[in-house]
């Protein structure tokens, strides 16, 4: 399910960020298994843009492109620590 971001600042119109994706959307677009997605989320490699009122994680286009880059790097044999460094994201605790 693809969702549009609505914020009070935008008057409940489309926010500048555009489309938002749920975790299932990201998995469908990348072919990533649930266990791998959970790992990247737990490790802070992929970070949600926002949450719905019900607690669902939502990701913007930028995070989708980040995930695609991570998958390319992994195919090239780049380790998680180096990926985290490339993204400038600290290790999750």
Secondary structure, 3 states (H helix, E strand, C coil): CEEEEECHHHCCCEEEEEEEEEHHHHHHHHCCCHHHHHHHHHCCCCCCCEECCCCCEEEEHHHHHHHHHHHHHHHCCCCHHHHHHHHCCCCCC
